[in-house]
Amino acid sequence: MSWEPAEKTYHCLRCHDSGKQQGLLCAGNHWCGNCAKRGSHPYDHTYCIPCPCKATNPVYQRYLDKLKADTATYRSKGRSHDAA
């Protein structure tokens, strides 16, 4: 039997260590960045923004380091993400 925590814990409760605050509602007087740029709000919708913790969150930084390492390995084998 392995030990499992009763609840998942996160370094950042705003983004749950994903680097993005999700589920924000663009409605009424609170518009997302795209609607504000366009100057129009066609319909209510959800959106996400970068979380302020991205630069300091150790969990997110480990994810980025792994992603960079995986990309470097992929490219070192002569592959490209652009190749079809």
N, C-alpha and C positions, 0 to 999 in steps of 0.2 A: 504494500500500500504506500503510495507516494504522498508526500505532504503537499497540500494545495491550500493557498490562502483562502479565507472565507470570501474576501472581496478583492478585486483587482485594485491595485493602488497606482496612482499616476503622479508624475513629477509636477505636471500642470493640469489643474482641473478645468481650465478654460478650453483647452484643445485636446485633452486626453493624450498628450504626447504625439499628436499627428502633425503639429506645426500650423494647423489651420483651425480657426474658430468657425465651426459649422452651425447651420441651422438658424442663422440670423434672418430676421424677417424684414424684407423691403416692402413697407406698407405705410400708408398715411403720410406723416411728416418725416419718417425715418427712411431715407432712400439709400440704396447701395451706391457704390462708386460709379458704376456704369450708367445708372439712371440719372445720377447727378450730373455726369459729363454730358449726357444727351439732353438734359433738361426736360425729360419727359418720363413718366412712370406709367407704362401701358397696363400693368397688372401686378398684383401682389405676388411675390415669390420669395424663396429663401436664397441665401447667398452665403459665401464664406469669405473670410479675410485672413491674412497672415497673422499668426499669434505673436505677440510681443516676446514670448519666451524662446522663439526659434534660435536666437543667437546664444542663449545660455542653457537651454534644456539639454542635459547630458543624454537622455534617451533619444531625442531627435538628432543630436549630433552623431551618436553611434550609428543611427540609421543612415545618415548622409555619408559617413565614412564607409560603411558597407556598400552603399550604392555606388560610390566613386570607385571602390576597389573592384566591384563586380563589373562595372563599365570598362575599367582599364583592362581587366582580364579578357573581356569579350573582344575589345578592340585589338589586343595583342595577338589574338588568334586570327587576325586579318578580316574580321567581320565588321560590318557597319550597321548601325540602326537604320540608315537610310536605304540600304540595299533591299531590293524586293525579292 
